[in-house]
Amino acid sequence: MRYCDGASFTGDVEKVDPATNLHYRGARIFSVILEELLAKGLNNASNALLTGCSSGGLAAILYCDKFRAKLPATSRVKCVPDAGNLILVVEFRDKFAFLMYFKDETWLGSKHLITGKLINLVHDFRSGFVKTLKSGMGRSKFNSTSRGMFINSCYSHCQTGSQSNWLGDPAYKLDKKAIAEAFWFLAMPKMVTFTRLCQWLCLILLMLLKSECSDDVEMTFIQSTVAKGAVCLDGSPPAYQLDKGFGEGVDKWLIHIQGGGWCESTKSCLLRVNKSNGVGSSRLMQKFNFTGVFSSKKEFNPGFYNWNRVIMRYCDGASFTGDVEKVDPATNLHYRGARIFNVILDELLAKGLNKSSSALLTGCSSGGLAAILYCDKFRAKLPATSQVKCVPDAGYFVHVKDISGKYHFEKFFTKIVKLHNSEINLPSSCTSKMKPGLCFYPQFILPKIKTPVFVINSAYDSYQVQNILAPEKADSHDSWSACKLNISNCSPSQLKKLQEFRSDFIKTLRSGMGRSILNSASRGMFINSCYSHCQTGNQINWLGDPASKLDNKAIAEVVSDWFYERNTTQLIDHRHILPQQC
């Protein structure tokens, strides 16, 4: 029933103001649509359900009995408002507008208030909501089968019209049941009353308001390396962020290589130089907040919170592999990524990395690829007594055919390697046997890596779906745009292609691990089905969100178990054959 009145289908004003021509006639709309549906068969309904979302959910409550009265007495009729139980509660300024605090600048500017009062207010709101809901149900009917409820803790609004919320996403489930399953319409053994307070709701709110869940870490620019030619694409100095370790983690190091795509031509590299995210110039870099695997809070990052945590900032466009001496005076582009990696690593070694007892090389996306490419070289720089491992996140790019049956992405990688002269910094074990462009694919280099590696990836990695499976060049009729933007828009045939990609991804990953060491403790993996790209730096994916978990374990738990050798972990999501929104 389409909404066009502005008052939950309740208005009925006869007079029309000639100056505005506005008609307040929502109740008449509801009545005439209902009458038409009754004439089309609703008057003979054996079962009928009145639902609605938000203001429509409120209308479903307001019209519930009237709807019942229009149908046969023998019909089973029920009402299900979704996000329509709007409640009257006192907001933090003693006004009845609770959610307005999200826009209040005094709250955004104070970590003390956010971490104290705000969490308490959120908890109080939840308690008030549940209490109001129970009292609003009516005491005489509250425990009867005529009242049901499904109250989860998702920071969202309206869930029944979203496929992943309605049936697919574990994050929305209660007692392991999706909303669709818990629905009490046909079977009424007892009232469905599920309530819980999820940790990740608080994490979301904290992150939205830039609270102490993230750490503010200063940038370090290495000016001295400009003379050595170790510079970003535009000739600016390389940079990194270091949050020093403490306690038992003072001699442990986590080095993360930032991601940010690649550039395969002079034109695309020049575009990077001018991007505000600083992926081509340190002059434009903004500080990263340290969350997820970078957090210094034990509750958010239990395995590595007190380590020295470093983000190696990315500004070269070739996963830190380029090294071209000549600089074109017309563009002033410097292809020197390998030099950047080396000078940052040398500076960190001088700051204590050379005496580390434990070290972890991580990276996201193109940085995850770099973490694979540099894994053994990183190991060689550290003491033989150090425990050293590598964890690429969303960096396992696979060499598979796209929807046109071709390898368009391979051509892209080949151009990158050629432009940046990356071949000299790729593993010779690969370049001696294959085209240099293929040696950018982890499946062809990982089998030869001796250092322990743990791969974090989604089998439905959103970047790979958009650029490897269905790139624009392979999609001549632009039939995949809507699907790539939102997986709920995918057709059955497109979903089938996605499932085939998942199978190819897992097959390629297993073969790329190396058969002789696939089942050893030196190889680990966490392959979920989130339609996303990069998960370790996101606090919700790293520790909080049930949707990204496998075997009820968050990525943070599994990686920690693997690094500290508490468990040999190779987890692949076999529950979901379709991509999930996480």
TAWOGI-V198705 format. One line per field, one symbol per residue. phi: phi as a letter, one per 30 degrees, with the letter a starting at -180 (. if undefined). burial: # if it has 16 or more other ideal C-beta (glycine too) atoms within 10 Angstrom, else .. A space follows every 50 residues. Layout:
BEGIN
phi->???
burial->???
END
This chain:
BEGIN
phi->.dcacjbhicdacddcdddchdccbedddedddddddddckddcddbbbc baciddddddddcedddeddceddddbbbbdchcddccbdddcicdaedd ddcdddddcbdddddcdddddddddedddddddddddjedceccddbbab cccddabibddcedddbcdedcdbhicdedddecddcbdadcbcbacddd dddddddechdddbcdcddcccddddddidbdecjdddbabbcddahdcd ccbccccdclibbcbeddddddecdddidbaddcdcddddbidcdccedc bedbdcddcbcddcacjbhicdacddcdddchdccbedddeddddddded ckddcdcbbbcbachddddddddcedddeddceddddbbbbdchccdccb dddciccddedddddddddchdedcceddcddcbdedddcdedcbdecdc debbccacdcedddddccdbdedccdchdceddddbdddddedddddddd dedddddddddddjedbecdddbbabcccddabibddcedddbcdedcdb hicdeeddddedddhdadcbcbdcdccbdcdc
burial->..#.#.#####...........#####.###..#.......#..#..#.# ##############..#..##.....#########......#.....#.. #.....##..#.##...#..##..##..##..##..#....#....#### ###.....##.#.###.#######...##...##......###....#.# #######.#.#.###.#.####..##...##############.#...#. ##########.###...###.##....#####.##..##########..# #.######################........################.. ..#..#.###################.##.##...#.############# ###...####.######.#####.###..##....############.#. #####################..##....#..##..##.#...#..##.. ##.###.###.###..##...############################# ..###########.....#####..#.#####
END
